[in-house]
Amino acid sequence: YNGELNSKVKEWAESEESVKEFVIENSIHVISSEIKINDKKTSYETVSSLDFYKCPKTTNLIFTQEDKTVEIHKGEIALPASLNGKIEIGDKIIITLGDYSKTFKVKCFVKDAVFGSSTMSYSRTFISDEDFEEMDQSKEVSDTRRTSFYSAYAKTGYTGTDILLVKSIKKLELWKQ
């Protein structure tokens, strides 16, 4: 995630009349060769990559298989439901990024209101805020691993199309023609 980009997008959202609420969710991308499950290297078929997010609290929520909200504590990980059967609750997920290594215990598999559809090729993995900040501050996490996901919610009387960020790219002067 690019601080300048995030700042410009946030500035745009705060000044846009049609935007009720705006959220930036940052993530860290980890590839299969950097992931072990119960001390064994994972195959691409099991896990091709994981994108780590803080557990959402107000928007873009996740739920357990029993439709309960999810709270993640330090050292725990919530995985997308698509991995259920390939990985078990209680398994250890070990992430190694150069000199940085962290072990997580699988807490649950989640339904993801944003990316949970089986037709989506992207899914989110959730860890505690504390674990995310620790990983993010590691010198092994370069900018090429960081991405941001933006959500803008329309005020009453407006639609998602009214606030579509793509329509506002020129306003932000992020991409020059």
MDTraj code that builds the backbone (N, CA, C; nanometers):
import mdtraj as md
import numpy as np

residues = "TYR ASN GLY GLU LEU ASN SER LYS VAL LYS GLU TRP ALA GLU SER GLU GLU SER VAL LYS GLU PHE VAL ILE GLU ASN SER ILE HIS VAL ILE SER SER GLU ILE LYS ILE ASN ASP LYS LYS THR SER TYR GLU THR VAL SER SER LEU ASP PHE TYR LYS CYS PRO LYS THR THR ASN LEU ILE PHE THR GLN GLU ASP LYS THR VAL GLU ILE HIS LYS GLY GLU ILE ALA LEU PRO ALA SER LEU ASN GLY LYS ILE GLU ILE GLY ASP LYS ILE ILE ILE THR LEU GLY ASP TYR SER LYS THR PHE LYS VAL LYS CYS PHE VAL LYS ASP ALA VAL PHE GLY SER SER THR MET SER TYR SER ARG THR PHE ILE SER ASP GLU ASP PHE GLU GLU MET ASP GLN SER LYS GLU VAL SER ASP THR ARG ARG THR SER PHE TYR SER ALA TYR ALA LYS THR GLY TYR THR GLY THR ASP ILE LEU LEU VAL LYS SER ILE LYS LYS LEU GLU LEU TRP LYS GLN".split()
xyz = np.array([
    [0.0835, -0.1160, 0.0000],
    [0.0000, 0.0000, 0.0000],
    [0.0874, 0.1214, 0.0000],
    [0.0458, 0.2084, -0.0801],
    [0.1207, 0.3288, -0.1041],
    [0.0590, 0.4394, -0.0191],
    [0.1371, 0.4951, 0.0706],
    [0.0862, 0.5990, 0.1591],
    [0.0299, 0.7177, 0.0846],
    [0.0989, 0.7592, -0.0238],
    [0.0522, 0.8729, -0.1025],
    [-0.0811, 0.8407, -0.1707],
    [-0.0903, 0.7213, -0.2292],
    [-0.2138, 0.6795, -0.2944],
    [-0.3275, 0.6722, -0.1929],
    [-0.3029, 0.6054, -0.0793],
    [-0.4063, 0.5947, 0.0241],
    [-0.4517, 0.7326, 0.0703],
    [-0.3583, 0.8254, 0.0860],
    [-0.3929, 0.9610, 0.1299],
    [-0.4806, 1.0311, 0.0277],
    [-0.4453, 1.0166, -0.1005],
    [-0.5236, 1.0822, -0.2055],
    [-0.6639, 1.0227, -0.2152],
    [-0.6729, 0.8924, -0.2045],
    [-0.8036, 0.8278, -0.2132],
    [-0.8889, 0.8663, -0.0923],
    [-0.8284, 0.8679, 0.0256],
    [-0.9018, 0.9070, 0.1468],
    [-0.9485, 1.0524, 0.1364],
    [-0.8622, 1.1381, 0.0876],
    [-0.8978, 1.2792, 0.0683],
    [-1.0174, 1.2915, -0.0270],
    [-1.0115, 1.2166, -0.1363],
    [-1.1217, 1.2164, -0.2326],
    [-1.2516, 1.1739, -0.1640],
    [-1.2476, 1.0626, -0.0889],
    [-1.3682, 1.0091, -0.0250],
    [-1.4275, 1.1088, 0.0734],
    [-1.3414, 1.1762, 0.1485],
    [-1.3892, 1.2733, 0.2473],
    [-1.4527, 1.3955, 0.1818],
    [-1.4110, 1.4269, 0.0586],
    [-1.4657, 1.5448, -0.0087],
    [-1.5818, 1.5107, -0.1025],
    [-1.6037, 1.3830, -0.1291],
    [-1.7073, 1.3402, -0.2234],
    [-1.8441, 1.3433, -0.1542],
    [-1.9352, 1.4226, -0.2053],
    [-2.0671, 1.4416, -0.1457],
    [-2.1450, 1.3111, -0.1304],
    [-2.1290, 1.2186, -0.2228],
    [-2.2092, 1.0959, -0.2238],
    [-2.1584, 0.9875, -0.1288],
    [-2.0394, 1.0042, -0.0704],
    [-1.9794, 0.9004, 0.0139],
    [-2.0227, 0.9154, 0.1591],
    [-2.0849, 0.8105, 0.2118],
    [-2.1267, 0.8060, 0.3525],
    [-2.0116, 0.7570, 0.4396],
    [-1.9486, 0.6481, 0.3959],
    [-1.8410, 0.5858, 0.4734],
    [-1.7351, 0.5343, 0.3771],
    [-1.6105, 0.5434, 0.4197],
    [-1.4994, 0.4979, 0.3371],
    [-1.4029, 0.4185, 0.4240],
    [-1.3560, 0.3047, 0.3718],
    [-1.2669, 0.2174, 0.4480],
    [-1.1487, 0.1765, 0.3596],
    [-1.0292, 0.1816, 0.4170],
    [-0.9098, 0.1276, 0.3515],
    [-0.8662, 0.0064, 0.4324],
    [-0.8559, -0.1092, 0.3652],
    [-0.8061, -0.2300, 0.4308],
    [-0.6750, -0.2686, 0.3645],
    [-0.5682, -0.2714, 0.4430],
    [-0.4373, -0.3074, 0.3913],
    [-0.4156, -0.4572, 0.4051],
    [-0.3359, -0.5129, 0.3142],
    [-0.3060, -0.6559, 0.3218],
    [-0.1601, -0.6818, 0.2900],
    [-0.1161, -0.8001, 0.3294],
    [0.0207, -0.8470, 0.3037],
    [0.0105, -0.9803, 0.2315],
    [0.0769, -0.9909, 0.1174],
    [0.0714, -1.1100, 0.0318],
    [0.1878, -1.2044, 0.0643],
    [0.1546, -1.3336, 0.0830],
    [0.2552, -1.4363, 0.1113],
    [0.2329, -1.5516, 0.0137],
    [0.3410, -1.5969, -0.0528],
    [0.3285, -1.7037, -0.1521],
    [0.3503, -1.8419, -0.0904],
    [0.3102, -1.9468, -0.1629],
    [0.3088, -2.0839, -0.1096],
    [0.4447, -2.1306, -0.0589],
    [0.5542, -2.0913, -0.1239],
    [0.6871, -2.1371, -0.0798],
    [0.7256, -2.0783, 0.0560],
    [0.6508, -1.9793, 0.1049],
    [0.6780, -1.9161, 0.2346],
    [0.5811, -1.9642, 0.3430],
    [0.4999, -2.0659, 0.3094],
    [0.3965, -2.1151, 0.4003],
    [0.4199, -2.2626, 0.4290],
    [0.4143, -2.2977, 0.5572],
    [0.4172, -2.4384, 0.5980],
    [0.2911, -2.4663, 0.6785],
    [0.2404, -2.5877, 0.6656],
    [0.1261, -2.6320, 0.7447],
    [0.1746, -2.7478, 0.8302],
    [0.1684, -2.7319, 0.9625],
    [0.2171, -2.8331, 1.0565],
    [0.3596, -2.8760, 1.0227],
    [0.4472, -2.7774, 0.9992],
    [0.5899, -2.7976, 0.9703],
    [0.6183, -2.8652, 0.8365],
    [0.5189, -2.8764, 0.7488],
    [0.5410, -2.9353, 0.6160],
    [0.5195, -2.8282, 0.5107],
    [0.6065, -2.8298, 0.4105],
    [0.5883, -2.7352, 0.2989],
    [0.4538, -2.7586, 0.2348],
    [0.3905, -2.6530, 0.1942],
    [0.2600, -2.6663, 0.1297],
    [0.2767, -2.6747, -0.0211],
    [0.1875, -2.7441, -0.0827],
    [0.1890, -2.7516, -0.2283],
    [0.1000, -2.6416, -0.2836],
    [0.1245, -2.6066, -0.4075],
    [0.0457, -2.5023, -0.4721],
    [-0.1024, -2.5403, -0.4740],
    [-0.1323, -2.6697, -0.4835],
    [-0.2716, -2.7157, -0.4877],
    [-0.3423, -2.6926, -0.3536],
    [-0.2668, -2.6991, -0.2438],
    [-0.3260, -2.6767, -0.1124],
    [-0.3475, -2.5275, -0.0887],
    [-0.2401, -2.4517, -0.0990],
    [-0.2453, -2.3073, -0.0774],
    [-0.1509, -2.2420, -0.1770],
    [-0.2043, -2.1650, -0.2703],
    [-0.1170, -2.0971, -0.3669],
    [-0.0572, -1.9701, -0.3067],
    [-0.1338, -1.9033, -0.2240],
    [-0.0872, -1.7839, -0.1540],
    [-0.1921, -1.7462, -0.0496],
    [-0.1516, -1.6609, 0.0428],
    [-0.2438, -1.6074, 0.1431],
    [-0.2271, -1.4558, 0.1456],
    [-0.3383, -1.3858, 0.1539],
    [-0.3368, -1.2411, 0.1700],
    [-0.3897, -1.2096, 0.3091],
    [-0.3008, -1.1587, 0.3940],
    [-0.3318, -1.1339, 0.5339],
    [-0.3953, -0.9969, 0.5536],
    [-0.5048, -0.9960, 0.6277],
    [-0.5774, -0.8745, 0.6635],
    [-0.6011, -0.8734, 0.8137],
    [-0.6209, -0.7525, 0.8685],
    [-0.6724, -0.7414, 1.0046],
    [-0.8173, -0.7880, 1.0007],
    [-0.8641, -0.8422, 1.1112],
    [-1.0035, -0.8871, 1.1185],
    [-1.0955, -0.7649, 1.1143],
    [-1.1866, -0.7583, 1.0160],
    [-1.2745, -0.6409, 1.0051],
    [-1.3728, -0.6333, 1.1218],
    [-1.4007, -0.5086, 1.1632],
    [-1.4872, -0.4904, 1.2794],
    [-1.6207, -0.4232, 1.2473],
    [-1.6257, -0.3444, 1.1390],
    [-1.7497, -0.2715, 1.1106],
    [-1.8012, -0.2910, 0.9680],
    [-1.7126, -0.3094, 0.8728],
    [-1.7536, -0.3262, 0.7326],
    [-1.6798, -0.4446, 0.6715],
    [-1.7318, -0.4944, 0.5597],
    [-1.6704, -0.6083, 0.4896],
    [-1.6456, -0.7242, 0.5866],
    [-1.7473, -0.7546, 0.6649],
    [-1.7351, -0.8492, 0.7753],
    [-1.7167, -0.9936, 0.7304],
    [-1.6661, -1.0727, 0.8245],
    [-1.6533, -1.2174, 0.8059],
    [-1.7330, -1.2865, 0.9155],
    [-1.7731, -1.4121, 0.8869],
    [-1.8545, -1.4880, 0.9822],
    [-1.8060, -1.6320, 0.9882],
    [-1.8279, -1.6961, 1.1032],
    [-1.7960, -1.8379, 1.1160],
    [-1.8944, -1.9177, 1.0313],
    [-1.8714, -2.0461, 1.0201],
    [-1.9629, -2.1327, 0.9462],
    [-2.1000, -2.1371, 1.0141],
    [-2.1038, -2.0957, 1.1420],
    [-2.2302, -2.0916, 1.2176],
    [-2.2912, -1.9513, 1.2159],
    [-2.2418, -1.8654, 1.1280],
    [-2.2912, -1.7282, 1.1097],
    [-2.2713, -1.6373, 1.2307],
    [-2.1670, -1.6626, 1.3068],
    [-2.1316, -1.5754, 1.4193],
    [-2.0153, -1.4851, 1.3771],
    [-2.0073, -1.3654, 1.4384],
    [-1.8951, -1.2772, 1.4071],
    [-1.7656, -1.3393, 1.4591],
    [-1.6556, -1.2958, 1.4031],
    [-1.5253, -1.3551, 1.4337],
    [-1.4388, -1.2554, 1.5089],
    [-1.3770, -1.3023, 1.6145],
    [-1.2782, -1.2241, 1.6876],
    [-1.1490, -1.3044, 1.6855],
    [-1.0420, -1.2420, 1.6381],
    [-0.9134, -1.3100, 1.6247],
    [-0.8186, -1.2573, 1.7325],
    [-0.7551, -1.3490, 1.8040],
    [-0.6572, -1.3129, 1.9075],
    [-0.5160, -1.3361, 1.8545],
    [-0.4185, -1.2771, 1.9213],
    [-0.2778, -1.2926, 1.8834],
    [-0.2456, -1.4414, 1.8655],
    [-0.1803, -1.4719, 1.7548],
    [-0.1386, -1.6096, 1.7272],
    [-0.2429, -1.6945, 1.6564],
    [-0.3625, -1.6392, 1.6350],
    [-0.4695, -1.7134, 1.5660],
    [-0.4826, -1.6661, 1.4221],
    [-0.5404, -1.7528, 1.3401],
    [-0.5642, -1.7204, 1.2004],
    [-0.7009, -1.7749, 1.1607],
    [-0.7745, -1.6960, 1.0838],
    [-0.9027, -1.7396, 1.0284],
    [-0.8839, -1.7521, 0.8777],
    [-0.9144, -1.8685, 0.8258],
    [-0.8903, -1.8982, 0.6845],
    [-1.0192, -1.8972, 0.6043],
    [-1.0095, -1.8733, 0.4737],
    [-1.1290, -1.8786, 0.3896],
    [-1.1882, -2.0194, 0.3880],
    [-1.3195, -2.0260, 0.3788],
    [-1.3901, -2.1548, 0.3806],
    [-1.3417, -2.2483, 0.2710],
    [-1.2873, -2.1939, 0.1630],
    [-1.2391, -2.2770, 0.0526],
    [-1.1237, -2.3682, 0.0931],
    [-1.0577, -2.3384, 0.2048],
    [-0.9467, -2.4228, 0.2517],
    [-0.9918, -2.5307, 0.3501],
    [-1.1195, -2.5281, 0.3898],
    [-1.1739, -2.6291, 0.4801],
    [-1.1636, -2.7656, 0.4124],
    [-1.1016, -2.8615, 0.4801],
    [-1.0796, -2.9942, 0.4225],
    [-0.9356, -3.0123, 0.3766],
    [-0.8705, -2.9033, 0.3397],
    [-0.7289, -2.9077, 0.3030],
    [-0.6432, -2.8805, 0.4261],
    [-0.7004, -2.8020, 0.5166],
    [-0.6379, -2.7635, 0.6427],
    [-0.7428, -2.7848, 0.7501],
    [-0.7007, -2.8166, 0.8706],
    [-0.7947, -2.8445, 0.9795],
    [-0.7853, -2.7373, 1.0885],
    [-0.8949, -2.7184, 1.1620],
    [-0.8928, -2.6301, 1.2791],
    [-0.7905, -2.6862, 1.3769],
    [-0.7066, -2.5976, 1.4310],
    [-0.6000, -2.6388, 1.5221],
    [-0.4660, -2.6582, 1.4534],
    [-0.4646, -2.6731, 1.3208],
    [-0.3380, -2.6858, 1.2481],
    [-0.2538, -2.5605, 1.2695],
    [-0.1227, -2.5780, 1.2520],
    [-0.0306, -2.4648, 1.2612],
    [0.0067, -2.4196, 1.1209],
    [-0.0039, -2.2901, 1.0999],
    [0.0381, -2.2273, 0.9746],
    [0.1632, -2.1464, 1.0076],
    [0.2746, -2.1811, 0.9442],
    [0.4007, -2.1124, 0.9692],
    [0.4357, -2.0293, 0.8464],
    [0.4547, -1.9008, 0.8683],
    [0.4919, -1.8071, 0.7628],
    [0.6381, -1.7711, 0.7835],
    [0.7190, -1.7869, 0.6795],
    [0.8602, -1.7497, 0.6876],
    [0.8923, -1.6560, 0.5724],
    [0.9272, -1.5352, 0.6088],
    [0.9655, -1.4317, 0.5120],
    [1.1088, -1.3908, 0.5444],
    [1.2061, -1.4536, 0.4817],
    [1.3463, -1.4249, 0.5136],
    [1.3746, -1.4576, 0.6586],
    [1.4181, -1.3565, 0.7355],
    [1.4489, -1.3754, 0.8780],
    [1.3259, -1.3703, 0.9678],
    [1.2124, -1.3302, 0.9130],
    [1.0890, -1.3198, 0.9916],
    [1.0107, -1.4507, 0.9823],
    [0.9693, -1.5013, 1.0982],
    [0.8882, -1.6230, 1.1006],
    [0.7793, -1.6070, 1.2064],
    [0.6603, -1.6553, 1.1741],
    [0.5467, -1.6447, 1.2659],
    [0.4605, -1.7693, 1.2515],
    [0.4193, -1.8243, 1.3656],
    [0.3323, -1.9411, 1.3661],
    [0.1930, -1.8994, 1.4124],
    [0.0929, -1.9431, 1.3381],
    [-0.0471, -1.9165, 1.3709],
    [-0.1198, -2.0481, 1.3904],
    [-0.2185, -2.0481, 1.4781],
    [-0.3052, -2.1640, 1.4986],
    [-0.4383, -2.1356, 1.4299],
    [-0.4840, -2.2300, 1.3461],
    [-0.6090, -2.2113, 1.2741],
    [-0.7245, -2.2107, 1.3740],
    [-0.7943, -2.0984, 1.3803],
    [-0.9077, -2.0831, 1.4718],
    [-1.0375, -2.1296, 1.4067],
    [-1.0583, -2.0885, 1.2805],
    [-1.1842, -2.1202, 1.2139],
    [-1.1735, -2.0945, 1.0646],
    [-1.2757, -2.1380, 0.9955],
    [-1.2913, -2.1088, 0.8529],
    [-1.4060, -2.0097, 0.8421],
    [-1.3892, -1.9102, 0.7566],
    [-1.4859, -1.8016, 0.7562],
    [-1.5595, -1.7871, 0.6241],
    [-1.6809, -1.7335, 0.6389],
    [-1.7589, -1.6860, 0.5253],
    [-1.7216, -1.5392, 0.5100],
    [-1.6834, -1.5022, 0.3918],
    [-1.6376, -1.3668, 0.3654],
    [-1.7416, -1.2971, 0.2777],
    [-1.8081, -1.1975, 0.3339],
    [-1.9149, -1.1284, 0.2615],
    [-1.8642, -1.0592, 0.1354],
    [-1.7371, -1.0236, 0.1317],
    [-1.6824, -0.9524, 0.0164],
    [-1.6234, -1.0479, -0.0875],
    [-1.5377, -1.1408, -0.0435],
    [-1.4660, -1.2274, -0.1372],
    [-1.4951, -1.3756, -0.1161],
    [-1.6050, -1.4077, -0.0520],
    [-1.6328, -1.5455, -0.0155],
    [-1.6979, -1.6321, -0.1211],
    [-1.7337, -1.5772, -0.2329],
    [-1.8006, -1.6553, -0.3363],
    [-1.7039, -1.7556, -0.3998],
    [-1.7548, -1.8733, -0.4317],
    [-1.6711, -1.9746, -0.4962],
    [-1.6306, -1.9315, -0.6374],
    [-1.6960, -1.8297, -0.6909],
    [-1.6592, -1.7809, -0.8241],
    [-1.5460, -1.6786, -0.8183],
    [-1.5103, -1.6357, -0.6986],
    [-1.4000, -1.5402, -0.6820],
    [-1.2686, -1.6168, -0.6787],
    [-1.1680, -1.5650, -0.7446],
    [-1.0372, -1.6300, -0.7421],
    [-0.9487, -1.5704, -0.6328],
    [-1.0023, -1.4796, -0.5555],
    [-0.9274, -1.4127, -0.4495],
    [-0.9971, -1.4393, -0.3168],
    [-0.9188, -1.4608, -0.2134],
    [-0.9787, -1.4762, -0.0810],
    [-0.8880, -1.4102, 0.0223],
    [-0.9483, -1.3758, 0.1350],
    [-0.8760, -1.3066, 0.2405],
    [-0.8512, -1.4001, 0.3586],
    [-0.7382, -1.3795, 0.4249],
    [-0.6985, -1.4525, 0.5443],
    [-0.6865, -1.3494, 0.6565],
    [-0.7310, -1.3847, 0.7769],
    [-0.7405, -1.2845, 0.8830],
    [-0.6565, -1.3202, 1.0050],
    [-0.5875, -1.2181, 1.0564],
    [-0.5084, -1.2317, 1.1782],
    [-0.5396, -1.1129, 1.2690],
    [-0.4887, -1.1175, 1.3916],
    [-0.5150, -1.0080, 1.4853],
    [-0.4460, -0.8796, 1.4394],
    [-0.4967, -0.7677, 1.4857],
    [-0.4354, -0.6386, 1.4546],
    [-0.2882, -0.6388, 1.4968],
    [-0.2622, -0.6924, 1.6160],
    [-0.1262, -0.6960, 1.6707],
    [-0.0328, -0.7786, 1.5812],
    [-0.0781, -0.8965, 1.5391],
    [0.0038, -0.9806, 1.4507],
    [0.0254, -0.9144, 1.3156],
    [-0.0786, -0.8483, 1.2633],
    [-0.0655, -0.7797, 1.1346],
    [0.0405, -0.6700, 1.1442],
    [0.0324, -0.5873, 1.2499],
    [0.1288, -0.4777, 1.2667],
    [0.2704, -0.5325, 1.2807],
    [0.2865, -0.6408, 1.3551],
    [0.4183, -0.7032, 1.3716],
    [0.4732, -0.7492, 1.2366],
    [0.3919, -0.8179, 1.1595],
    [0.4349, -0.8659, 1.0280],
    [0.4659, -0.7476, 0.9363],
    [0.3787, -0.6483, 0.9372],
    [0.3935, -0.5324, 0.8503],
    [0.5210, -0.4541, 0.8802],
    [0.5628, -0.4516, 1.0061],
    [0.6816, -0.3767, 1.0448],
    [0.8107, -0.4535, 1.0222],
    [0.7994, -0.5806, 0.9850],
    [0.9180, -0.6606, 0.9572],
    [0.9892, -0.6055, 0.8342],
    [1.1213, -0.6026, 0.8383],
    [1.1988, -0.5543, 0.7231],
    [1.1819, -0.6469, 0.6031],
    [1.1301, -0.7671, 0.6249],
    [1.1109, -0.8644, 0.5168],
    [0.9845, -0.8371, 0.4351],
    [0.8977, -0.7504, 0.4859],
    [0.7745, -0.7191, 0.4138],
    [0.7981, -0.5935, 0.3302],
    [0.8204, -0.6158, 0.2020],
    [0.8475, -0.5054, 0.1100],
    [0.7163, -0.4504, 0.0546],
    [0.7260, -0.3369, -0.0105],
    [0.6073, -0.2740, -0.0692],
    [0.5416, -0.3623, -0.1746],
    [0.6186, -0.4505, -0.2378],
    [0.5595, -0.5381, -0.3397],
    [0.4639, -0.6396, -0.2795],
    [0.4696, -0.6609, -0.1504],
    [0.3777, -0.7519, -0.0812],
    [0.2513, -0.6806, -0.0336],
    [0.2548, -0.5488, -0.0285],
    [0.1465, -0.4711, 0.0314],
    [0.0455, -0.4278, -0.0744],
    [-0.0826, -0.4426, -0.0392],
    [-0.1893, -0.3914, -0.1240],
    [-0.2963, -0.3278, -0.0350],
    [-0.3810, -0.2481, -0.0967],
    [-0.4918, -0.1876, -0.0245],
    [-0.6212, -0.2175, -0.0973],
    [-0.7261, -0.2376, -0.0206],
    [-0.8599, -0.2618, -0.0722],
    [-0.9468, -0.1463, -0.0238],
    [-1.0129, -0.0787, -0.1161],
    [-1.0941, 0.0379, -0.0827],
    [-1.2428, 0.0047, -0.0903],
    [-1.3180, 0.0513, 0.0085],
    [-1.4639, 0.0377, 0.0069],
    [-1.5249, 0.1747, 0.0340],
    [-1.6162, 0.2147, -0.0527],
    [-1.6887, 0.3402, -0.0334],
    [-1.8373, 0.3073, -0.0323],
    [-1.9088, 0.3585, 0.0665],
    [-2.0514, 0.3328, 0.0817],
    [-2.1285, 0.4613, 0.0549],
    [-2.2332, 0.4494, -0.0248],
    [-2.3107, 0.5658, -0.0692],
    [-2.4063, 0.6160, 0.0383],
    [-2.4228, 0.7478, 0.0411],
    [-2.5238, 0.8104, 0.1261],
    [-2.6613, 0.7790, 0.0685],
    [-2.7632, 0.7918, 0.1511],
    [-2.9010, 0.7738, 0.1055],
    [-2.9273, 0.8665, -0.0124],
    [-2.9899, 0.8117, -0.1158],
    [-3.0201, 0.8898, -0.2348],
    [-2.9162, 0.8755, -0.3445],
    [-2.8054, 0.8086, -0.3132],
    [-2.7009, 0.7847, -0.4121],
    [-2.6861, 0.6341, -0.4323],
    [-2.6230, 0.5966, -0.5412],
    [-2.5956, 0.4544, -0.5668],
    [-2.4452, 0.4331, -0.5710],
    [-2.4057, 0.3066, -0.5719],
    [-2.2646, 0.2735, -0.5843],
    [-2.2040, 0.3314, -0.7112],
    [-2.2819, 0.3370, -0.8160],
    [-2.2341, 0.3928, -0.9421],
    [-2.2000, 0.5407, -0.9266],
    [-2.2741, 0.6107, -0.8426],
    [-2.2488, 0.7536, -0.8202],
    [-2.1110, 0.7780, -0.7579],
    [-2.0620, 0.6836, -0.6820],
    [-1.9335, 0.7030, -0.6141],
    [-1.8237, 0.6141, -0.6697],
    [-1.8490, 0.5508, -0.7794],
    [-1.7519, 0.4596, -0.8366],
    [-1.6155, 0.5269, -0.8485],
    [-1.5180, 0.4716, -0.7837],
    [-1.3851, 0.5303, -0.7786],
    [-1.3249, 0.5456, -0.9178],
    [-1.3513, 0.4513, -1.0045],
    [-1.2949, 0.4575, -1.1391],
    [-1.3357, 0.5860, -1.2090],
    [-1.4600, 0.6329, -1.1841],
    [-1.5067, 0.7580, -1.2442],
    [-1.4259, 0.8768, -1.1923],
    [-1.3646, 0.8605, -1.0766],
    [-1.2976, 0.9732, -1.0129],
    [-1.1460, 0.9692, -1.0245],
    [-1.0932, 0.8742, -1.0988],
    [-0.9477, 0.8621, -1.1114],
    [-0.8852, 0.9920, -1.1619],
    [-0.9470, 1.0543, -1.2602],
    [-0.8913, 1.1796, -1.3133],
    [-0.8891, 1.2878, -1.2057],
    [-0.9914, 1.2909, -1.1212],
    [-0.9936, 1.3885, -1.0124],
    [-0.8741, 1.3701, -0.9205],
    [-0.8360, 1.2442, -0.8987],
    [-0.7265, 1.2137, -0.8065],
    [-0.5902, 1.2340, -0.8714],
    [-0.5883, 1.2458, -1.0034],
    [-0.4649, 1.2601, -1.0788],
    [-0.3648, 1.1491, -1.0456],
    [-0.4175, 1.0264, -1.0344],
    [-0.3323, 0.9124, -1.0019],
    [-0.2754, 0.8478, -1.1271],
    [-0.3534, 0.8500, -1.2327],
    [-0.3067, 0.7934, -1.3593],
    [-0.3152, 0.9030, -1.4641],
    [-0.2050, 0.9338, -1.5208],
    [-0.2005, 1.0377, -1.6252],
    [-0.2185, 0.9698, -1.7602],
    [-0.2842, 1.0397, -1.8521],
    [-0.3016, 0.9839, -1.9871],
    [-0.1852, 1.0213, -2.0750],
])
top = md.Topology()
chain = top.add_chain()
for i, resn in enumerate(residues, 1):
    res = top.add_residue(resn, chain, resSeq=i)
    for name in ("N", "CA", "C"):
        top.add_atom(name, md.element.get_by_symbol(name[0]), res)
traj = md.Trajectory(xyz[None], top)
